Amino acid sequence: MASAPDLRSIAAALGGEVSGNRVLVPTDGHSKRDRGTVITLNPDAPDGVLVHSFNGGDALAVKDELRRHGLLPERPERQGMPKPQWRETGCYEYDDGVGNTVYRTKRLEATGHNKRFVAERFEAGRWVNGLGALPRVLYRLTDLQNAVAIAKDKANEPPLVYFVEGERKADKLISMGFVATAIAFGANGWQREYADALAGLSVVVLPDNDDPGRKFAETVKAAVEDVGGTACIVDLPGLPAKGDIMDWNGTADDLRTLTDKALSGSLMPLPMLDLAALASRRAEPVRYVIERIAPEGEVTLLYGPGSAGKSLLGQQFATCAAAAIPCLGLSVASGPAIYLTCEDDENQLHWRQQHLCEALGIEMSALSGKLFLSSLRGELGNELANFSGDGQMSLTPAYHRLVATLHATGARLIILDNVAHLFTGNENDRGDVTRFVNVLNRLAMETGAAIILVGHPNKAGDEWSGSTAWNNAVRSRLWLEHDEEADVRTLSLPKANYSQKGDVVRFRWLDWAFVRDEDIPQDRREAIDDVIRANAQNAAFLACLDIRNAQERPVSESPASRTYAPKEFAAMDEAKGFKKPQLEAAMDRLFRNGEIEVGLVCRTGRKDRFGVRRVCADLRADPAPTPCADPAPTPRRPAPPHTPYTTYREGEALGAASPSSPDGELDWSDSNSGAAWHDYAR
């Protein structure tokens, strides 16, 4: 007889690993990385070990393998005892919902031995042991889906679905006239994806009469509710210990009565406020994580066009919450905060956070354990819920990962950027939108966190995209706008059920953070205003220049010329009211910055015409077409060198007030903090 096995020997023999007081090993038919079978040492168990397989393995086959390695004693029948005669007492096929068999389980019994269950898959023309990588499905899934479809066709409510631990029990319920299902291997075989097929349905769980049975029933109930269904647990009366529906003597009518009572007890009465108790204390006002704009335990929508700076604002709010400092004059509740983005990578988050900390005077290391930045850019499966064609919603692993993160961090504020990646339903379907927002509202209420959901408006210019349900499903909605000419952002509150509607906060971009005007020193504010005015003048000059050159009407840089550019442009609408002196200053800056030059503009007849143009290739060296002149000009005289006639003024605005980018969002990619945006410095 072999000596008592040890965990390390078992792990080495079966290609597994020791975890605490047990060994995790691959189940037959699965990959070497699988850990679906668990072996525990137990001196009171037969052979001294307990074997549990959670994905269709054969526990006896595992023991036989250990015997081959000399780690378990020989079976009693091999020591002169009669070999048990195993007989098949049940075979249960699992289908894919359209009638195709996916796998089967078999129930085996022998006198004097506990029953055995094995799972088999059809492979290479024969049934083989184990389920391998096959997807797990509910028992009699086709019957279940047909019953739901028939009810839908008749505009009836979907039928109640009874859920039990074993296939034989489900078959008994079906013979009584009920819709029923089960899973392979009962309580040991539960996987969360089973609940997806029960989304939106009413499920009655019948537990076995023991502690594992009741625990399993609670697991199923919670999983069904997570996917938008309703569930109740019905305890069958008069069951013996460890008994189940097979031992119950009640009739179908008896079960219906018990079910109706359980359902009425779980759904009625509606929860009511105890006014007598409430009269003894004062009502509490709504509490905010961000003053006036982000209520605690609620979802707030933050919308705004591209380049408005929603991402920077969201990360700044989260930073201020973690650092326990106000943000833009608004008090922010101190506590852990999460900023999750699906659009920016880790380098961009780091860049933005470094400059935010420098601008706000915060040590980045002091935010460790308080501020949590997460980038999901490039990951697949970021959607928080899936929506079926019949309008049902099921929560995804990404949602459950978000819930786990909220609980693990204790975050009071979470910014989700943005809705396009997290919501994959039909944004014009009020049902899809309402269910999605309600799930996030429930999460906010359960955790007490304020959730800010960032989104882009539609192209029509509305303050949200898709169905008005986005606006109706929340109690607070924010709108961020950017006046690019004045370089001022405005955060307004177009919907506020708990505060003053129409509140606005105005601020600017300064040193990689948003700052209110009143918080900027006077000299810096004046310098910023100078830069803004200079940029506007530059833009107006270039707009006029592009139009005149497109019309083949060149202008001159010389004040003595009758086509002197600043004088000509001052009369154009595109100058936006700027006068000749302001346009002279703009021309001077643009020459100094190397954005304009004097060169060939067009060819009229056989004559080359020269004037002010945007900087481009030298046509005399390169006769190919360019964006700023016609191709193949006639042999030409050298272009005259530029001699500026305006006066240079030291200290004139040479840098922009805030970064901008043609792709609609701030560009943080440049490594030089003074030029980390496309060079709009004038």
C-alpha positions in Angstrom: 0.0 0.0 0.0 1.3 3.4 -0.9 2.2 5.9 1.9 0.0 9.0 2.4 0.5 11.3 -0.6 1.8 14.9 -0.2 0.7 18.0 -2.1 3.9 18.5 -3.9 4.1 15.0 -5.2 0.5 15.2 -6.5 1.2 18.5 -8.2 4.3 17.1 -9.9 2.5 14.0 -11.1 -0.4 15.8 -12.6 1.2 19.0 -13.9 -0.5 21.3 -11.4 0.5 23.6 -8.6 0.1 23.8 -4.8 -2.3 26.5 -3.5 -2.6 26.6 0.2 -3.8 23.3 1.5 -4.9 22.0 -2.0 -3.5 21.2 -5.4 -4.9 22.8 -8.6 -4.5 20.6 -11.7 -5.6 20.6 -15.4 -8.8 18.8 -16.1 -8.6 16.1 -18.8 -9.2 17.5 -22.2 -8.2 21.0 -21.2 -5.0 23.0 -21.7 -2.0 22.6 -19.4 -2.8 26.0 -18.0 -6.2 24.9 -16.9 -6.8 24.6 -13.1 -10.4 23.2 -13.2 -9.7 20.2 -10.8 -9.0 20.6 -7.1 -7.4 17.9 -4.9 -7.5 18.2 -1.1 -5.9 15.9 1.4 -8.5 14.4 3.8 -7.6 11.5 6.1 -11.3 10.7 6.5 -11.9 10.4 2.8 -11.6 7.2 0.8 -7.9 7.0 -0.4 -7.1 10.0 1.8 -7.9 12.7 -0.9 -11.0 14.6 -2.1 -11.2 15.4 -5.8 -13.5 18.1 -7.2 -13.7 19.0 -10.9 -15.4 22.2 -11.8 -15.4 21.8 -15.6 -16.5 18.3 -16.4 -13.6 16.1 -15.3 -13.9 12.6 -13.9 -12.8 12.4 -10.3 -12.2 8.7 -10.4 -10.0 9.0 -13.4 -7.9 11.5 -11.5 -7.5 9.0 -8.7 -6.6 6.3 -11.1 -3.8 8.5 -12.5 -2.5 9.0 -9.0 -2.5 5.3 -8.5 -0.4 4.8 -11.6 2.1 7.2 -10.0 2.1 5.1 -6.8 0.6 8.0 -4.8 -2.7 6.2 -3.8 -3.4 2.6 -2.7 -4.9 0.2 -5.2 -8.7 0.1 -5.4 -10.3 -2.5 -3.1 -11.5 -4.5 -6.1 -7.9 -4.9 -7.1 -7.2 -6.3 -3.6 -9.5 -9.3 -4.0 -12.8 -7.4 -3.7 -15.4 -7.7 -6.4 -15.3 -4.9 -9.0 -18.4 -2.7 -8.9 -20.8 -3.0 -11.8 -21.4 0.6 -13.0 -24.6 1.1 -14.9 -25.8 4.2 -16.8 -28.9 5.6 -15.2 -29.2 8.7 -17.1 -27.8 10.5 -20.2 -28.5 14.2 -20.7 -27.7 16.1 -23.9 -27.0 19.8 -23.8 -27.9 21.8 -26.9 -26.9 25.3 -28.3 -30.4 26.8 -28.4 -31.2 25.8 -31.9 -31.3 22.1 -31.4 -27.6 21.1 -32.0 -26.1 18.9 -29.3 -23.0 20.5 -27.7 -22.1 17.9 -25.1 -23.7 15.4 -22.8 -23.4 14.2 -19.2 -23.9 10.6 -18.0 -25.1 9.5 -14.5 -23.4 6.2 -13.4 -24.5 4.1 -10.3 -23.1 1.0 -8.7 -24.3 -0.9 -5.6 -22.5 0.3 -2.5 -20.9 3.3 -4.2 -21.8 6.9 -4.6 -23.2 7.9 -8.0 -20.8 9.3 -10.5 -21.2 11.9 -13.2 -19.1 12.2 -16.4 -19.2 14.7 -19.2 -18.4 13.8 -22.8 -17.9 15.7 -26.0 -18.2 14.4 -29.6 -14.8 14.5 -31.2 -13.3 12.7 -34.2 -16.4 10.6 -34.7 -16.7 9.4 -31.1 -17.6 10.5 -27.6 -14.5 11.3 -25.5 -14.2 12.2 -21.8 -14.2 15.9 -20.7 -15.6 19.1 -22.2 -12.4 20.6 -23.4 -12.9 24.2 -24.5 -16.6 23.8 -25.4 -18.8 26.7 -24.3 -21.0 25.9 -21.3 -24.8 26.1 -21.9 -28.0 25.6 -19.9 -29.7 22.2 -20.0 -32.6 22.1 -22.6 -31.7 25.6 -23.8 -33.7 25.1 -27.0 -36.9 24.3 -25.1 -36.3 27.3 -22.9 -35.8 29.7 -25.8 -38.7 28.3 -27.7 -41.0 28.9 -24.7 -39.8 32.5 -24.4 -40.3 33.1 -28.2 -43.8 31.6 -28.2 -44.8 33.9 -25.3 -43.3 36.9 -27.1 -45.2 36.1 -30.3 -48.5 36.0 -28.4 -47.6 39.3 -26.6 -47.6 37.4 -23.3 -45.2 37.7 -20.4 -42.3 35.3 -20.6 -42.9 32.1 -18.7 -41.5 31.4 -15.2 -38.3 29.4 -15.5 -37.5 26.8 -12.7 -33.9 26.3 -12.0 -32.5 23.2 -10.2 -29.1 21.6 -9.7 -29.5 18.5 -11.7 -30.8 17.4 -15.1 -33.1 14.7 -13.7 -34.8 17.2 -11.5 -35.3 19.6 -14.5 -36.9 16.7 -16.5 -39.3 16.0 -13.6 -40.4 19.7 -13.6 -40.9 19.7 -17.4 -43.0 16.5 -17.1 -45.2 18.5 -14.6 -45.8 21.2 -17.2 -43.2 23.8 -16.2 -40.3 25.4 -18.1 -37.1 24.2 -16.3 -33.4 24.1 -16.7 -30.2 23.0 -14.9 -26.5 22.9 -15.3 -24.0 20.2 -15.5 -22.5 19.0 -12.2 -24.9 21.1 -10.1 -23.6 23.5 -7.5 -20.0 22.7 -8.4 -20.4 23.6 -12.0 -21.8 27.2 -11.9 -20.3 29.7 -14.3 -21.4 33.3 -14.5 -22.1 33.2 -18.3 -25.0 30.8 -17.6 -27.0 33.8 -16.4 -26.9 35.5 -19.8 -29.5 33.1 -21.2 -31.8 34.1 -18.3 -31.5 37.9 -18.8 -34.8 39.6 -18.3 -36.6 36.5 -17.2 -38.4 35.5 -14.0 -36.5 32.6 -12.4 -37.6 30.4 -9.5 -34.8 28.5 -7.9 -35.5 25.3 -6.0 -32.6 24.5 -3.7 -31.6 21.1 -2.4 -32.3 20.9 1.4 -28.8 21.4 2.7 -26.4 24.3 3.2 -24.6 23.9 -0.2 -28.0 23.8 -1.9 -29.1 27.1 -0.3 -25.8 28.7 -1.0 -26.0 27.7 -4.7 -29.6 29.1 -4.9 -28.3 32.5 -3.6 -25.6 32.4 -6.2 -28.1 31.8 -9.0 -30.5 34.5 -7.7 -27.8 37.1 -7.6 -26.5 36.3 -11.1 -30.0 36.5 -12.6 -30.6 39.9 -11.0 -27.2 41.1 -12.3 -28.4 40.6 -15.9 -31.7 42.3 -15.4 -33.9 39.4 -14.5 -35.9 38.7 -11.3 -35.5 35.7 -9.1 -36.9 34.1 -6.0 -36.0 31.0 -4.0 -38.8 28.6 -3.1 -38.1 26.0 -0.3 -40.1 22.9 -0.8 -41.8 21.8 2.4 -41.4 18.4 3.9 -38.1 17.5 2.3 -35.7 15.2 4.1 -32.1 16.3 4.8 -30.3 16.7 1.5 -33.6 16.1 -0.3 -34.8 17.8 -3.5 -37.7 17.9 -6.0 -37.2 14.2 -6.6 -38.2 13.5 -3.0 -41.1 15.9 -2.9 -44.6 14.6 -3.0 -46.4 17.8 -3.9 -48.4 18.3 -7.2 -47.9 20.9 -9.9 -50.7 22.9 -8.4 -49.0 22.8 -5.0 -45.8 24.1 -6.6 -47.7 26.9 -8.4 -49.2 28.0 -5.1 -45.8 28.0 -3.4 -44.3 30.0 -6.3 -47.1 32.6 -6.3 -46.7 33.1 -2.6 -42.9 33.5 -3.0 -43.3 35.9 -5.9 -45.9 38.0 -4.1 -43.8 38.1 -1.0 -40.7 39.2 -2.9 -42.5 41.8 -5.0 -45.1 43.2 -2.5 -45.6 45.4 -0.8 -43.7 48.4 -2.3 -41.2 50.0 0.1 -42.7 52.9 1.9 -41.2 55.7 4.0 -42.0 55.6 7.7 -43.3 59.1 8.1 -43.7 58.8 11.9 -40.0 57.9 12.2 -38.9 60.6 9.8 -40.9 63.3 11.7 -38.5 63.0 14.6 -35.4 64.2 12.6 -34.5 66.8 10.0 -34.2 65.9 6.4 -30.6 66.0 5.1 -29.8 68.0 2.0 -28.2 66.4 -1.1 -24.5 65.9 -0.6 -22.1 66.6 -3.4 -18.7 65.2 -4.3 -18.2 68.2 -6.5 -20.0 71.3 -5.3 -23.3 71.9 -7.1 -22.4 69.7 -10.1 -21.8 66.1 -9.1 -24.2 64.7 -6.5 -23.1 61.8 -4.3 -24.6 58.5 -5.4 -25.7 59.7 -8.8 -24.5 59.6 -12.4 -23.7 63.0 -14.0 -23.3 63.5 -17.7 -20.4 65.7 -19.0 -20.8 66.6 -22.6 -19.0 69.0 -24.9 -17.5 69.3 -28.4 -14.1 68.1 -29.3 -11.2 70.2 -28.1 -13.3 71.6 -25.3 -11.0 69.8 -22.8 -13.4 67.3 -21.2 -10.6 64.8 -20.6 -8.3 67.3 -18.9 -11.2 68.6 -16.8 -12.1 65.1 -15.7 -8.6 64.2 -14.7 -8.2 67.6 -12.9 -11.4 66.9 -10.9 -10.1 63.5 -9.9 -6.7 64.9 -9.0 -8.3 67.6 -6.8 -10.5 65.0 -5.0 -7.5 62.9 -4.2 -5.4 65.9 -3.1 -8.3 67.3 -1.0 -8.2 70.7 -2.7 -10.9 72.8 -4.5 -11.2 72.8 -8.2 -12.0 75.9 -10.2 -13.5 77.5 -7.1 -15.7 74.5 -6.4 -15.3 72.5 -3.2 -14.5 68.8 -3.9 -15.0 66.1 -1.3 -11.8 64.6 -0.2 -11.3 60.9 -1.0 -10.0 58.4 -3.5 -10.8 59.1 -7.1 -10.6 57.1 -10.4 -10.1 58.5 -13.9 -10.7 55.8 -16.5 -10.1 56.6 -20.2 -10.6 54.4 -23.2 -9.0 57.0 -25.6 -5.7 58.1 -24.0 -2.7 55.7 -23.5 -0.6 55.5 -20.3 2.0 57.9 -21.6 -0.6 60.6 -22.2 -2.1 60.1 -18.8 1.4 60.4 -17.3 2.1 63.6 -19.3 -1.1 65.2 -18.3 -0.8 64.2 -14.6 2.8 65.4 -14.3 1.8 68.9 -15.6 -1.4 69.0 -13.6 0.6 68.3 -10.4 3.1 71.0 -11.3 0.4 73.5 -12.1 -1.6 72.7 -9.0 1.5 72.5 -6.7 1.0 68.9 -5.8 3.6 66.2 -5.3 2.6 63.3 -7.6 3.9 60.7 -5.1 1.5 62.1 -2.5 -1.4 61.0 -4.6 -0.4 57.3 -4.5 -3.2 55.2 -3.1 -5.7 58.1 -3.6 -5.7 58.8 -7.3 -6.2 55.9 -9.7 -5.6 56.4 -13.4 -6.5 53.6 -15.8 -6.1 53.4 -19.6 -8.1 50.9 -21.5 -7.1 52.3 -24.9 -6.7 49.5 -27.4 -8.4 46.9 -25.2 -11.3 44.9 -26.5 -14.5 44.3 -24.6 -14.6 47.6 -22.7 -18.4 47.8 -23.1 -20.2 47.6 -19.7 -23.3 45.9 -21.1 -24.5 43.9 -24.1 -27.9 44.4 -25.7 -29.8 41.7 -27.5 -32.2 42.1 -30.4 -35.2 41.7 -28.1 -34.2 44.7 -25.9 -32.6 42.7 -23.1 -29.4 43.9 -21.4 -26.7 41.8 -19.8 -23.8 43.0 -17.8 -20.3 42.2 -19.0 -17.0 41.2 -17.3 -15.9 44.8 -17.9 -18.8 46.0 -15.7 -18.0 43.5 -12.9 -14.3 44.6 -13.1 -15.4 48.2 -12.7 -17.5 47.2 -9.6 -14.5 45.3 -8.1 -12.3 48.3 -8.7 -14.7 50.7 -7.0 -15.0 48.5 -4.0 -11.2 47.9 -3.8 -10.3 51.6 -4.0 -13.2 53.0 -2.0 -13.4 55.8 -4.7 -15.8 58.6 -4.0 -15.5 60.1 -7.5 -15.1 58.2 -10.8 -14.7 59.7 -14.2 -15.6 57.4 -17.2 -14.2 58.7 -20.4 -16.1 58.1 -22.6 -19.6 56.8 -23.2 -18.9 55.8 -26.9 -16.6 53.0 -25.7 -18.7 51.9 -22.7 -22.2 51.9 -24.2 -22.7 49.7 -27.3 -26.4 49.7 -27.4 -28.6 51.9 -29.7 -28.2 55.5 -28.5 -31.5 56.3 -30.1 -33.3 53.6 -28.2 -34.8 55.0 -25.0 -34.9 51.5 -23.5 -31.2 50.7 -24.1 -30.1 54.1 -22.8 -32.4 54.0 -19.7 -31.3 50.5 -18.7 -27.6 51.4 -19.1 -27.8 54.6 -17.0 -30.0 52.9 -14.4 -27.3 50.3 -13.9 -24.7 53.0 -13.3 -27.1 54.9 -11.0 -27.5 51.7 -9.0 -23.7 51.3 -8.8 -23.4 54.9 -7.6 -26.1 54.5 -5.0 -24.6 51.2 -3.7 -21.1 52.7 -3.4 -22.0 56.3 -2.6 -19.7 57.5 -5.4 -20.4 60.3 -7.8 -20.0 58.9 -11.4 -19.3 61.4 -14.2 -19.9 59.9 -17.6 -18.1 61.8 -20.4 -19.6 62.0 -23.9 -19.5 63.8 -27.2 -22.5 65.6 -28.6 -24.0 64.7 -32.0 -23.1 66.6 -35.2 -26.4 68.5 -35.1 -25.0 70.5 -32.1 -27.3 69.1 -29.4 -26.0 68.9 -25.9 -26.0 65.1 -26.0 -25.9 62.4 -28.6 -28.8 60.1 -29.4 -32.0 59.7 -27.4 -33.2 62.3 -25.0 -33.3 59.4 -22.5 -29.6 60.4 -21.7 -30.9 63.7 -20.3 -34.0 62.2 -18.7 -32.2 59.4 -16.9 -29.8 61.6 -14.9 -30.4 64.3 -12.2 -27.4 66.3 -13.3 -25.9 67.2 -16.7 -22.9 69.4 -17.5 -22.0 71.1 -20.7 -18.4 72.3 -21.5 -18.0 74.9 -24.2 -14.8 76.5 -25.6 -14.8 80.1 -27.0 -11.6 79.7 -29.1 -11.3 83.4 -29.9 -11.4 84.4 -26.2 -9.8 81.1 -25.1 -12.4 80.8 -22.4 -14.1 77.6 -21.3 -17.5 77.6 -19.8 -18.9 74.8 -17.7 -22.6 75.2 -17.4 -25.3 73.2 -15.7 -28.3 72.9 -18.1 -29.9 70.2 -15.9 -29.7 70.3 -12.1 -32.4 68.6 -10.1 -30.6 69.3 -6.8 -29.0 72.7 -7.4 -29.5 76.0 -9.3 -30.0 75.3 -13.0 -27.9 77.5 -15.2 -24.9 77.9 -12.9 -21.7 78.5 -14.9 -18.0 78.3 -14.1 -15.6 80.1 -16.5 -11.9 79.3 -16.7 -8.9 79.2 -19.0 -6.1 76.9 -19.8 -2.8 77.9 -18.0 0.3 75.8 -17.5 -1.5 72.5 -18.3 -4.4 73.0 -15.9 -7.7 74.9 -16.0 -7.7 78.1 -13.9 -10.3 80.8 -13.2 -9.5 84.3 -14.3 -9.7 85.6 -10.7 -7.0 83.0 -9.7 -4.5 84.2 -12.4 -2.1 87.1 -11.4 -3.0 90.3 -13.1 0.2 90.5 -15.2 -0.2 87.0 -16.4 -3.8 87.5 -17.3 -2.9 90.6 -19.3 -0.2 88.6 -21.1 -2.7 85.8 -21.9 -5.2 88.4 -23.3 -2.4 89.8 -25.4 -1.6 86.4 -26.8 -5.3 85.7 -27.5 -5.7 89.0 -29.4 -2.5 88.3 -31.4 -3.6 84.8 -32.4 -7.0 86.2 -33.5 -5.3 88.8 -35.6 -2.9 86.3 -37.1 -5.8 84.0 -38.0 -7.7 86.8 -39.6 -4.7 87.9 -41.7 -4.1 84.3 -43.0 -7.9 83.9 -43.8 -7.8 87.1 -45.9 -4.5 86.1 -47.5 -5.8 82.7 -48.6 -8.9 84.2 -50.2 -6.9 86.9 -52.2 -4.3 84.3 -53.4 -7.1 81.9 -54.3 -8.6 84.7 -56.4 -5.1 85.3 -58.0 -5.1 88.8 -56.6 -1.6 89.0 -55.0 -1.0 91.5 -52.2 2.2 93.2 -51.2 4.2 93.6 -48.0 5.3 97.1 -48.9 3.3 100.1 -47.5 4.1 102.0 -50.7 2.3 99.5 -52.8 -1.3 100.1 -53.9 -2.0 96.4 -52.9 -0.5 96.7 -49.4 -1.8 93.7 -47.6 -2.9 95.2 -44.2 -4.7 98.0 -46.1 -6.4 95.6 -48.5 -7.4 93.2 -45.8 -8.9 95.8 -43.4 -11.8 96.2 -45.9 -12.6 92.4 -46.0 -15.2 90.7 -43.9 -12.7 87.9 -43.1 -10.6 90.5 -41.2 -13.3 90.3 -38.5 -13.1 94.1 -37.8 -9.4 94.3 -37.3 -7.9 97.5 -38.6 -4.8 98.2 -40.6 -2.4 98.7 -37.6 -3.5 95.4 -36.1 -3.1 93.6 -39.4 0.3 95.1 -39.8 1.3 93.7 -36.5 -0.1 90.3 -37.5 1.9 90.4 -40.8 5.1 91.2 -38.9 4.6 88.3 -36.5 3.8 85.9 -39.3 7.0 86.9 -41.2 9.1 86.5 -38.0 7.6 83.1 -37.3 8.3 81.9 -40.8 4.7 81.3 -41.7 4.5 83.7 -44.7 7.0 84.8 -47.3 7.2 86.8 -50.6 7.1 84.5 -53.6 5.3 83.4 -56.8 1.6 83.5 -56.3 0.1 82.9 -59.7 0.7 83.3 -63.5 -1.6 85.6 -65.5 -1.1 85.0 -69.2 2.7 84.8 -69.6 3.4 86.9 -66.6 4.4 85.6 -63.2 2.9 87.5 -60.3 4.6 87.7 -57.0 3.3 88.7 -53.6 2.8 87.6 -50.0 2.0 83.9 -49.6 2.2 81.1 -47.0 5.6 79.5 -46.8 6.0 76.7 -49.3 8.6 75.0 -51.6 10.9 77.2 -53.7 9.4 77.0 -57.1 12.6 78.0 -58.9 14.3 75.0 -57.5 11.3 72.7 -57.7 9.0 73.2 -60.7 6.5 70.6 -59.5 3.0 71.8 -58.4 2.8 73.2 -54.9 -0.1 74.3 -52.7 0.7 78.0 -53.2 1.3 78.5 -56.9 0.4 77.2 -60.4 2.7 74.6 -61.9 5.2 75.1 -64.6 5.7 78.9 -64.5 7.5 80.8 -67.2 11.2 81.5 -66.7 11.2 83.9 -63.9 13.3 86.6 -62.3 14.6 85.9 -58.8 12.0 86.5 -56.1 12.8 89.8 -54.2 14.0 89.3 -50.7 11.6 90.3 -48.0 12.3 93.6 -46.3 9.8 94.1 -43.5 8.4 97.6 -43.3 6.6 97.2 -40.0 8.4 97.8 -36.8 9.3 94.8 -34.6 8.1 95.1 -31.0 10.0 93.1 -28.4 7.7 91.0 -26.2 4.9 90.9 -28.7 2.8 87.7 -28.2 4.8 84.8 -29.5 3.0 82.0 -27.6 -0.5 80.7 -27.5 -2.7 80.8 -24.4 -3.6 77.1 -24.6 -2.8 74.1 -26.8 -5.0 73.2 -29.8 -5.1 70.4 -32.2 -6.9 69.8 -35.5 -8.1 66.4 -34.4 -10.5 67.8 -31.8 -8.6 67.1 -28.6 -5.6 68.5 -26.9 -2.3 67.0 -28.2 0.0 66.1 -25.3 2.5 64.1 -27.3 5.4 66.6 -27.6 8.1 66.2 -25.0 8.8 69.9 -24.8 6.4 71.6 -22.3 6.7 74.9 -24.1 5.7 73.4 -27.5 3.7 70.4 -26.6 1.0 71.3 -29.1 1.0 72.1 -32.9 3.0 75.3 -33.2 0.3 77.9 -33.2 2.7 80.4 -31.4 2.5 83.7 -33.2 
